[in-house]
Structures are given as structure tokens and as C-alpha cells.
Amino acid sequence: MIYHEDKSSGLAFPIIVILIAIIAIIGTLALSSGHQESARVWVPVRSAGP
């Protein structure tokens, strides 16, 4: 005889994947928002010309 088993909706797996993705994005943003040194660009006082 074949018994019918109730299957779960499977909602937990997509929620876990989405939460992991959100945590990864927030972690990446937190690490990349650290202090960055400003670039120094040399600009001549007057341009070369006649």
C-alpha cells in the first residue's frame, strides 16, 4: 500500500539563501567603506605654451 506523505512547502531554503546573500552584501559594503586615502594629482601652475 502507498502512503501519502505531506511534503513541506520548501519555503525555508529560499529564505536562507536570500538571508545569506543579504549578509554577504552588507559585509562587502562594510569592508569597502573603510578610510580611503585621497589621490594626489600634480597640476602645473601654468600650461606649456608661448
C-alpha positions in Angstrom: 0.0 0.0 0.0 1.3 3.5 -0.8 1.1 6.1 1.9 0.9 9.8 1.0 3.4 11.9 3.0 2.7 15.5 3.5 5.6 17.5 2.0 6.7 20.8 3.4 6.3 23.8 1.2 10.1 24.2 0.9 10.0 27.8 1.9 12.9 27.7 4.3 15.6 27.1 1.7 15.0 30.2 -0.4 14.7 32.4 2.7 18.0 31.1 4.0 19.7 31.7 0.6 18.3 35.3 0.5 19.4 36.0 4.0 23.0 34.7 3.3 23.1 36.9 0.2 21.9 40.0 2.1 24.5 39.3 4.8 27.2 39.0 2.2 26.2 42.3 0.5 26.2 44.1 3.8 29.5 42.6 4.8 31.1 43.6 1.5 29.8 47.2 1.8 31.0 47.4 5.4 34.5 46.3 4.4 34.8 48.6 1.4 33.6 51.7 3.3 36.8 52.0 5.3 39.1 55.0 5.2 40.4 55.6 1.7 43.3 57.9 1.1 42.7 60.7 -1.3 44.6 60.6 -4.5 47.2 63.3 -5.1 47.3 64.8 -8.5 50.0 67.2 -9.6 48.8 70.1 -11.7 51.3 72.5 -13.2 50.9 76.2 -12.3 50.8 77.3 -15.9 50.4 75.3 -19.1 53.2 74.9 -21.6 52.7 77.4 -24.4 54.0 80.6 -26.0 
